[in-house]
Amino acid sequence: MSVLDDVLRVTRSGATPATTARTLGIDEGLVVAALDHWARRGALAPTLARRDAPCSSCDPGTPSDTPLPLACAGCPLARR
């Protein structure tokens, strides 16, 4: 498997970029670049932060104009 495939696999299991980097032993910047690659390819789409999202810290009824928790600041899966 390639690093790109490994990042996608670990991220889909619910890991954050930092956790993915630690798990794979690579730089977090490389993880973010790989996630960007997969998002552009359509294999991974940014989603609204929901209860079923990897960090599960956002309430599903949260309006889109409500700021996300500080912990979501670096998450590529959190809404922008």
The 8 nearest C-alpha neighbors of each residue, nearest first, counted from 0:
[[1, 4, 5, 2, 3, 6, 8, 7],
 [0, 2, 4, 3, 5, 6, 7, 8],
 [1, 3, 5, 4, 6, 0, 33, 23],
 [4, 2, 6, 1, 5, 33, 7, 37],
 [3, 5, 7, 1, 2, 6, 0, 8],
 [4, 6, 2, 8, 7, 3, 9, 1],
 [7, 5, 3, 9, 4, 8, 10, 2],
 [6, 8, 4, 10, 5, 9, 11, 3],
 [7, 9, 5, 11, 6, 10, 4, 12],
 [10, 8, 12, 6, 11, 7, 19, 14],
 [11, 9, 14, 7, 12, 13, 8, 6],
 [10, 12, 13, 8, 9, 7, 14, 6],
 [11, 13, 9, 10, 14, 8, 53, 7],
 [14, 12, 53, 11, 10, 15, 9, 52],
 [15, 13, 10, 18, 19, 12, 9, 53],
 [14, 16, 18, 17, 19, 10, 13, 74],
 [15, 17, 19, 18, 30, 20, 27, 14],
 [18, 16, 20, 15, 19, 27, 21, 14],
 [19, 17, 21, 15, 20, 16, 14, 22],
 [18, 20, 16, 22, 17, 21, 14, 15],
 [21, 19, 25, 27, 17, 23, 18, 22],
 [20, 22, 24, 18, 19, 23, 17, 25],
 [23, 21, 19, 20, 24, 18, 25, 9],
 [22, 24, 20, 21, 25, 19, 5, 6],
 [23, 25, 21, 20, 22, 26, 19, 27],
 [26, 24, 20, 23, 27, 21, 29, 30],
 [25, 27, 29, 28, 20, 30, 24, 21],
 [26, 28, 30, 20, 29, 17, 16, 31],
 [29, 27, 31, 30, 26, 32, 20, 25],
 [28, 30, 32, 27, 26, 31, 33, 25],
 [29, 31, 27, 33, 28, 32, 16, 34],
 [30, 32, 34, 28, 33, 29, 35, 27],
 [33, 31, 29, 35, 30, 34, 28, 36],
 [34, 32, 36, 30, 35, 31, 3, 29],
 [35, 33, 31, 37, 36, 32, 38, 30],
 [34, 36, 32, 38, 33, 37, 31, 39],
 [37, 35, 33, 39, 34, 38, 32, 40],
 [38, 36, 40, 34, 42, 43, 39, 35],
 [37, 39, 43, 35, 41, 44, 40, 36],
 [40, 38, 36, 41, 37, 35, 42, 43],
 [41, 39, 37, 38, 42, 36, 43, 35],
 [40, 42, 38, 39, 43, 37, 44, 36],
 [43, 41, 37, 40, 38, 44, 39, 7],
 [44, 42, 38, 37, 41, 45, 34, 40],
 [43, 45, 38, 46, 41, 42, 76, 37],
 [46, 44, 76, 77, 75, 43, 78, 47],
 [47, 45, 76, 78, 77, 44, 48, 49],
 [46, 48, 78, 77, 49, 45, 76, 52],
 [47, 49, 77, 52, 57, 78, 46, 50],
 [50, 48, 59, 52, 51, 57, 47, 58],
 [49, 51, 55, 52, 57, 59, 58, 56],
 [52, 50, 49, 55, 53, 54, 48, 59],
 [53, 51, 49, 55, 50, 54, 48, 13],
 [54, 52, 13, 55, 14, 51, 15, 12],
 [53, 55, 56, 52, 15, 13, 50, 51],
 [56, 54, 50, 52, 53, 51, 57, 49],
 [55, 57, 54, 50, 58, 49, 68, 48],
 [58, 56, 49, 55, 50, 48, 59, 61],
 [57, 59, 60, 61, 50, 49, 56, 55],
 [60, 58, 49, 61, 50, 57, 48, 62],
 [61, 59, 58, 62, 57, 49, 63, 50],
 [60, 62, 58, 59, 63, 65, 57, 64],
 [63, 61, 64, 65, 60, 59, 66, 58],
 [62, 64, 65, 61, 66, 78, 47, 79],
 [65, 63, 62, 66, 61, 67, 79, 78],
 [66, 64, 62, 63, 67, 61, 68, 60],
 [67, 65, 64, 68, 63, 69, 62, 61],
 [66, 68, 71, 65, 69, 57, 72, 70],
 [69, 67, 70, 71, 66, 72, 57, 56],
 [68, 70, 71, 72, 67, 66, 73, 74],
 [69, 71, 68, 72, 73, 74, 67, 56],
 [72, 70, 74, 69, 68, 73, 67, 77],
 [73, 71, 69, 70, 74, 68, 67, 77],
 [74, 72, 71, 75, 70, 16, 77, 69],
 [73, 75, 71, 76, 77, 72, 15, 16],
 [76, 74, 77, 73, 45, 31, 34, 16],
 [75, 77, 45, 74, 46, 78, 48, 47],
 [78, 76, 48, 74, 75, 47, 46, 79],
 [79, 77, 47, 46, 48, 76, 45, 75],
 [78, 77, 47, 75, 45, 76, 63, 46]]
